[in-house]
Amino acid sequence: MTAATGTATPRRASPESPAPPTAATLVRLADERATGALHGPVGALYLADGAVVHAESPAAPDVGRRLTAGGRLSPETWEEAVSRGGPGYRAGGFLVEHGRLSRGELELCHLSALFDAAYFVLCPLETDRRPPERFLREARHWLGPVRPVPVAAVQREVCRRRELLERAWPCPAVDAAPVVPVPDAARRWGSGAAPACGRRAVLEAADGRRTPVQIARVLGRSAFATLLDVRRLAAQGLIRTPAGPGASGTSPENPDPAVPAKAGAAARQGAGAPEVSLLYRIRDALEAL
Amino acid sequence: MSGIDACLSEAMAIPGARGASLVDWTSGLTLGAAGDGPDRDHETAAAETSELARLAFENSAFTRATEDAGPVEDLIVTARGSYHLIRFVETSFDSSVFLYLWLDRAEANLAMARFRLQGLTAGLVLP
């Protein structure tokens, strides 16, 4: 994610793709009841007996981040489970057996992390990257199986999530760019939404430099849910919509970008899709009145 | 109680229960289901109840009315032949999950079902 799209044209608009080779590979691996990891630069999907048991992506907070961000587990407790349960591929089971988590908590947290990461593995945010196609047989993840999900269910969910993003606000440029609230966002937000509302949390964590993925990491929250909130905030005119190349200066691997907000804002005034960017600026201006 | 499947099978033991599912309302994803779904389909019901759940959960009109403010706990929809209960699962990590119960109105006791559902969602996340 070193550069945003050149234009504001939706780049992940067609719900039929994620890269057919990967989709076909996954179906074949499910039919073979394969065990192993389909992996690449954008992350990995772990299969056991043909079902998806784990997914990881640099874009999506993992189970440990989710459990420790809000203080459900201390970092020490999590580390203990990884170091003592991990070697036997059962760090998750370790947490439950030692009374650190209920079975239900582990299942809910893990399923959320699995579907979240799977989305970014099969639909990479980076336009120049493809979903993984290499399969490492017999690879297993140290967390251990929690609640296996059929491949077809994961693929259906990925398509649905992409459609949800498009329906919320068809502008993928906001997915990778720093989230910059409009000057009077806090005032316009007012008291219209409950404190538990995700969009409020996202808006409060938006410091003008963090991208949606970085906000998700700070909050220990689903990256997809954060992306959806960012699209909704853009649709409400509460955050700026990047218009040109260079709007995104950061990658999900780099949690603390050195790109100052002003430089990002300047870059967003750059070239690329002038008609669309003009329309966005007019809309922003109208909504700021 | 332990885990999603145990939670769902206990939900199905509530008098009048026709179907139960655990749903992530950010996207309308069914995490687990038991019994029937309305229209014989859990997935469609999950997507539609998720819309309702999100609107209620994110709207402060329901939570700022009293001093003791807190998130929305449950939603009850009554129809001529059925009750639909949506109970939010409160976790100490970030999540967006509810337990959905579809009840036959002639056989169900709404107050009792709501009380049982409250216990089930609390038990699901108790160590």
Boltz contact constraints between the chains, C-beta under 6 A:
constraints:
  - contact:
      token1: [A, 66]
      token2: [B, 93]
      max_distance: 6.0
  - contact:
      token1: [A, 67]
      token2: [B, 93]
      max_distance: 6.0
  - contact:
      token1: [A, 70]
      token2: [B, 93]
      max_distance: 6.0
  - contact:
      token1: [A, 72]
      token2: [B, 92]
      max_distance: 6.0
  - contact:
      token1: [A, 72]
      token2: [B, 93]
      max_distance: 6.0
  - contact:
      token1: [A, 99]
      token2: [B, 127]
      max_distance: 6.0
  - contact:
      token1: [A, 102]
      token2: [B, 125]
      max_distance: 6.0
  - contact:
      token1: [A, 102]
      token2: [B, 126]
      max_distance: 6.0
  - contact:
      token1: [A, 102]
      token2: [B, 127]
      max_distance: 6.0
  - contact:
      token1: [A, 103]
      token2: [B, 2]
      max_distance: 6.0
  - contact:
      token1: [A, 103]
      token2: [B, 3]
      max_distance: 6.0
  - contact:
      token1: [A, 104]
      token2: [B, 3]
      max_distance: 6.0
  - contact:
      token1: [A, 104]
      token2: [B, 124]
      max_distance: 6.0
  - contact:
      token1: [A, 104]
      token2: [B, 125]
      max_distance: 6.0
  - contact:
      token1: [A, 105]
      token2: [B, 125]
      max_distance: 6.0
  - contact:
      token1: [A, 107]
      token2: [B, 3]
      max_distance: 6.0
  - contact:
      token1: [A, 107]
      token2: [B, 4]
      max_distance: 6.0
  - contact:
      token1: [A, 108]
      token2: [B, 95]
      max_distance: 6.0
  - contact:
      token1: [A, 108]
      token2: [B, 97]
      max_distance: 6.0
  - contact:
      token1: [A, 109]
      token2: [B, 93]
      max_distance: 6.0
  - contact:
      token1: [A, 111]
      token2: [B, 31]
      max_distance: 6.0
  - contact:
      token1: [A, 157]
      token2: [B, 29]
      max_distance: 6.0
  - contact:
      token1: [A, 161]
      token2: [B, 27]
      max_distance: 6.0
  - contact:
      token1: [A, 164]
      token2: [B, 27]
      max_distance: 6.0
  - contact:
      token1: [A, 191]
      token2: [B, 60]
      max_distance: 6.0
  - contact:
      token1: [A, 193]
      token2: [B, 58]
      max_distance: 6.0
  - contact:
      token1: [A, 193]
      token2: [B, 60]
      max_distance: 6.0
  - contact:
      token1: [A, 194]
      token2: [B, 58]
      max_distance: 6.0
  - contact:
      token1: [A, 194]
      token2: [B, 60]
      max_distance: 6.0
  - contact:
      token1: [A, 194]
      token2: [B, 63]
      max_distance: 6.0
  - contact:
      token1: [A, 196]
      token2: [B, 71]
      max_distance: 6.0
  - contact:
      token1: [A, 197]
      token2: [B, 58]
      max_distance: 6.0
  - contact:
      token1: [A, 220]
      token2: [B, 94]
      max_distance: 6.0
  - contact:
      token1: [A, 221]
      token2: [B, 94]
      max_distance: 6.0
  - contact:
      token1: [A, 225]
      token2: [B, 26]
      max_distance: 6.0
